[in-house]
Amino acid sequence: MSARRVEWANALRGVAAASVLLFHFGVVFWVRQDVAASLARRPALYAADTGAPLLPRLVERSGVDLGGFGVALFFLLSGFVIAISLERYSRRGFIVGRLLRVLPTYAAGFAVTVLVVRLMGDPAHELSVAGVLAGMVPGLALATGVQAPGDGIVWTLIIELVFYGICLIAYRRLARGWVAPAAVAVGCVLVQLLVPAPHVIAGSAAGGATYILLLALPFLPVMLIGAVLSGARRAAVGRGVAWLVVVLLAATHLLLLSTSHVLPTTVGYRLTFLGAIGLFCALVVLGDTWRPNRTLGRLADVSYPLYVVHPVLGYALISVLVHHGTPAGLAVLAATVVVLGAAWLLHVTVEVPTHRLGRRWARRLSATPDAPVRSPELVAEGIEGGTS
């Protein structure tokens, strides 16, 4: 069977990236100035949301969370793609390919964040050598207790890497049936019930590891939904069973997110995730009628570096421009152009070559007599972010 691209899945990367960017630049920056100013390393433009334009305040009060919607799509797509990678590569090939897909681009984007912090004067004195080096690997700073500059999005990459660990353990069972995904979901519930949240993570590797695990638990079932639906699409999982497992995984996600020890969320955020799951399920059934869209395709191409680089760089630029009298709309437009340009540069110089290298090494490491036949479906791999 000839290889073909799953167009709707690739286009959803563009939708997810646009959702996150629109929410952060159009809503969060204005109604959560304390958060935005902290990431921008700038003084707040005003207290709370007192100076926010009317539209961002209305969107915030509606409970709609486009950022959560984009992150949910990224997680679902990551599980969908990773199930294909598990069939295609050996364990060693899988992990080498995935790490080269995620880590170099994240490190390059983090370097941009560090540069912005330096240009803003490093007001919180974050730029230690140890902190910068640890910050280039998602989760390393937390696990080692090193203080690293925050970028606002690394938590989703940490969850992505935890999912890779689950994949190494369960391996192709995640992509070929329902028992392994269901068992992982049950394990998530038990761990959240039994493991207490760390009180203060200050230089404690154990506390950091516990925090990372508890952070990831509510979102692992979302990624498993993508894996199960990928298996059903390839006839590796029965469709009836797959849909039942999807419902159970969605319920597990909602339970874990509602009772998380380390990540309080609003009802609107939880409903947004369920809405994204519903949309994804609909596209699995109906998405083959999707026609390629050039704009979404180009946005999909740069979605990962855009996700990585946009918060600190974008917030800092908007803050500086508004402070100097630039109208809000023009400041957002300028920041959008700059972050898209930075994302394209990272895509061309870092993401594409390291992704190709990762796939080449993954194929070599998987070149054994019992290596599986390549999947007939090709999806743009590595839908990371807020995640893969």
N, C-alpha and C positions, 0 to 999 in steps of 0.2 A: 504494500500500500504506500502510496506517495505521501511524503510529509506535507503537512498543511498547518497553517498558523491559526490559532484560535483567536479570531479578530476581536470578539467581544471582550475576552479576557485582557488582551493587550490594551484595548481602548479604555477599560476600567482603570488601568494604571493612570492614564491621563485624567480621568474623572476624579480619581482619588487625590492626585496631586493638586488639581485645580480647587477641590473642596477645601483641602488643608490650607492652601495659600490664601484663598478668599476669606476663610474664617479668621486666620491669624492677622492678616493685614486689614481686613475690612471690619472685624468685630473685636477680637481680643485686644489688639493694640489700643483701642479707644475706650473700651469699657473695663479693662483690667490693667490700668496704667501702671499699677505697682509691679505686676508681673512683667509687662513689656519693658518698663524702665530698668528693671533688674537685669533682664536678658540683654538689653541694649547698653548696659553699663552707663546709663545716663540718669540725671535727675528726672523725676516724674514731671510731666507737663502740667498735671493738675491732680487734685486729690480724688481718689476713687474714680467714679465715672462722671464727675460733675461737669467736665468740659467735653464729654463725648458727644458727637453728632447724634441726631435723633434716630437715624436708621440703625446704627449699631446697637443703640440701647433697646430698640424694639425687637431686634433679632435676638439679643441676649435674653430678654424677658419672655420671648416665645418658647424658650427651652430647646430650640433647634440647635444642634451642635454639629455643624458641617465638618469641624475638625475630627470629631469622633467618627463621623460617617466615613471620612477618608481613611482614617486609621483602620477601621473595621474592614473596609475593602482591601487595604494592603494586606492585612492578616489573612483574609479569606483567599486572596490570590496567591499569597505565599504558600499556604497549605496545598492549594490546587497544583501549583507548579512543582513543589517539592515532592509530591507523590510521583510525578513523572520522573524526576531526577533519581528517586530511589529505585525505580525500575531500570533506569538506564545505566547506573553506575554501581560499582562496588562500594563498600563502606568507606574505604580509603579515598576512592575517587570522589564520592559524594562530599565528604567533609572538606577535602582540598578544594574542590570546585566551589563549594558554598563560601568558604572562608575567603578565597580570592575574589569572589563576587561581592562580598560585603565589606571586608576590612580595609582594603586600599582606598576605596572611594570614601568611606567614612573618615579615614585618617586625613585624607586630603581636604575634605569638607571641614573637619575639626581644625585643621591648620588655618583655614580661612577665618573660623570663629576666633581662634587665638590672635590672629592678626587684627581683627576688629577690636577685641578687648585691649590689645596694646595701643591701637590708635585712639581709643576712648580714654586712655590714661591708666588702665588697670586700677580702677578706684578701690576695689576690694582686695587688691594684692593677691590675685589668683594665679599668676603666671610663674609658678615654680617649675623647675625642670622636671621634677618627679611628677607633678600634677599634669603637666602638658603631655608627657610621655604616656602616663597611665590613661589619660583621657582619650588617647587615640584608639584605644581598644574598648569597645562598649562593655561595661560591667567591671573592667579591671580596677578602676578607682574604687568602686564600691566594695569589691571583694577584698582589696588590700587596705582599705581605710585611708587611702590617699585623697586629699582634696584636689579635685580637678575642676577647671572652668565648666560651668553648666551651659548646655546649648538648647535645652527645652525639649529635645526629641530623642535623646539617647535611650530613654527607657524602652521605647519600642524596639530598638535594635537589640537591647539586652534580652527582651522576650523572644526575639527571633533566634538568638543564639541558644537560649534554653530549649527552644523547639528543636534545633539541630541535635542537641544532646538526646532528646527523646527519640528522634529519628535514628540515631546511631544505635540505640538500644533495641527498639522495636523493628527497625529497618523495614523490609518490604512488607511485613505484616500490616503496617499502617496503610499501605497502598493497595492491598489485595483482599481485604476483608473488613468485617465490622468489629471483630472481637478485640483486636489491639486498640483501636480508637476508643471503644467503650471502656476497656480496662484502664487506659490512661485517664479518661474522664473521671472514673471512680476513684483512681489514685489521687487526682487533683482535689476532690472533695475531702477525702480522708486526711490528706496532708494539711489542708486549710483548717480542718477541724482540730487536728492534733498538735500542730506546730504553733506555738505562741509567737506573736510578733515581737521582734527585737525592740527594746526600749530606745536606746540611743546607739546609733552606729558611729562610733568615733574611734577609728583605728582598729576595729575588730573585724578580722577576716571572717570569723564565724558569723557574726551579726550581719555582715554585708552579704554573705552567701545566703543566709536565711531570708533577708529582705529581698534579694533577687528572686529566690524561689517563690515567695509569697506574692511578689509583684506579677510574676508570669502566670500563676495558676488560673486566674479568671479568663485569660485570653488564649490559653492552649486549646480549649474546646472549639474556639472560633477557627483556629488554624486547622484543627482536625475536621471541621465541617468541609473546608476546602479540599482536604485530602480524600475524604469519603466520597464527595461528589466527583472528584477526579477519577476515583476508582470506578464509580458507577458509570461514568461516561465511557471508560475503556472496557466496560463489561467485566471488570475484576471484582465488582461487588454487585449483588442483585439490587435492582432499582427499588423494589418494595422495601427491602431491609435497609437500604441506604437512606431512604426518606425517613424511616422510623428512627434510625440512629441520628440523623440530622436534627430532628425534633428534640430528641433526648440531649444531644450536645448543646443545642441552643438553650434548653431549660437549665442545664448544668452551668453554662456560662452566666446566665442571669442570676442563678443562685450564688455563684462564687463572687460575681461582681457586686451583688447587693450586700454581701457579708464580708467583703475583703477587709483584712486587718490593716493593710498598708495603703490602700488607694480608695479613699471615699469618692463616690460618684453621685451625681444627681439622677433623678428619675428620667429626665430628658436625655441624659447621656446613655443610659441603659436602653431606652426605647430607640434611640438612634442606632445603636448597635443591632438591635433586633430588626429594624427597618433595613439596614444594610444587608443582613443575612437573608431577609426575604427577597430583596432585589437580586442578590447573587443567585439564589435558588431559581428565581424566575428566568434569569439569563442562562443558567445551565440548561433549562428546558427549551427556551425560545431563542437563545442567543445566536444560533447558527444563521439566522437571517440578517445578522448585523453586517453592514457594509463598511469598509474601511473609511476612516475620516482623517484627512491629512493633519488637521490641527490637533486632534486628540492623539494621533500617532506621534507627532513631534513632541508633544507634551509628555507622552508615555516614555519616549526615548530618554528624556532627561529627568524623569520623575524621581529617581532615587537621589542623584546629586542635588536636585532642587529641594527635596525634603530635608536633606542633611544641612544644606547651607543657608536656607532662607530665614530661620528665626532671628538669630543674632545680627546677621548682616542687614536684613530687611528692617528690623525694629530700630537698629541704630541709625540707619539712613533716614527713615521716616521721622524719628525723634529730632535729629539734627535739622532736617529741612523745615519741619513745623516750628521748631524753636526759632528759626530765622525768618519766619513769616510766610513760608510757602503754604498755599491752600492745601487742605487735607487730601483732596482728590488727586491733586498733582503730585503730592509727596508719595502717595500710595502707588501711583502709576510709575514714578521714577524708581521706587524701590523694586517694583515688580520687574521692570526692564533690567535692572542691575542684577537681581538674583537669577533671572532667567539666563542672562549672559554668563554669570559665574557658573551656573549649573551646566550650561552647554560646554564651557571650557573644561570643566572637570569630566564631563561625559567623554569628550574627545581625547583628552590627554591621559586620563586615569581609568575611567570606568571601562571603556571599550577595550583597550589593550589588556588590562588585567582580567577582564571577563573572558576574553579569548584565550589567554594563557591558562586560566583556571579550567576551562572546558577541555583544552588540549591535554593538560595534566590529568584531569579526571578520566578522560578516555584511555590514556596510557595506563593509569593505575587500575582501570577496569577491564583491561584487555586480557581476560582469562578465558579458558575453554568454556566455563559455565556462565560467561557474561550474557546478560539478557539482550534480546533484540531491541533496537531503538524504538521508542514509542512512535506511532505514526502521527501523533499530534505534536506540534511545536508551539510553545507559548514563550513569549519573551521572558527569559529566566530572571530570577532575582528580583521579585517584586517586593523590595524591602520597605520598612518603614513604618509606617506608620507607618516599618516597617517595614521586605524582602521583597 
